[in-house]
């Protein structure tokens, strides 16, 4: 794995990343147009990952997504619904929007502390239940042990098990100790077959950070330059208002370009953001979701 990582030049890590990110984030208000706020809404994975989730709650969320255009005809819909594996069939049975992604967390979410065969089987079962996207967590404990080969094999095995369905690998960037580790986890995940790399589970602090997304987008750009493959980016965890969302939008736009500003390559995982964006766009309080 050392040789694999050395294929990628990470000299930018020696720069003052915090300062560069601060400049981008502070200037992100330039993108605060209604058009861009609508685009950000269309990038959302509308998420419910709570202990108390139940059939009625998730069915209601799916119904609201179904009926969204009836209430907000000039708005795009969300990109996907993201739920626990046990709730995938509920979304599948209640949703009637063909192009909506159905994302399931899997692989021992949120800690990734179980056996590989169980992780693989859970992801396969989620796909069989109707999921089209799987969000797994990097085995951070193994990563800290230095067992990068295990981490690589695990991602590769899960990707093989779910086939053409999208695999998002959560780095749990808040647990990683440095920009260097975020970089290495990003490269490892993409080389192993990740279709997206994602910041966080949202289950620990810090969750998504602009610094991590800056490093991750730099890794995605270099991976694309070397392989020709476009990998997506998903900030998630603690993203609740337009200022947060615009900062991530600005980093993706400036590091990866406009071709990444679509749901195939850019998602934002959030639960509270939807209502707050709607309130900002319509200039009144909206509690639809």
Secondary structure by P-SEA (a helix, b strand, c coil): cccccccccccccccaaaaaaaaaaaaccccccaaaaaaaaaacccccccccccaaaaaaaaaaaaaccccccccccccbbbbcccaaaaaaaccccccbbbbbbccccccccccaaaaaaaaaaaaaacccbbbbbcaaaaaaacaaaaaaaaaaaaaaaacccbbbbbccccccccaaaaaaaaaaaaaacccccccccccccccccaaaaaaaaaaaaaaaaaccbbbbbbbbcccccaaaaaaaaaaaaaaccccccccccbbbbbcaaaaaaaaaaaccccccc
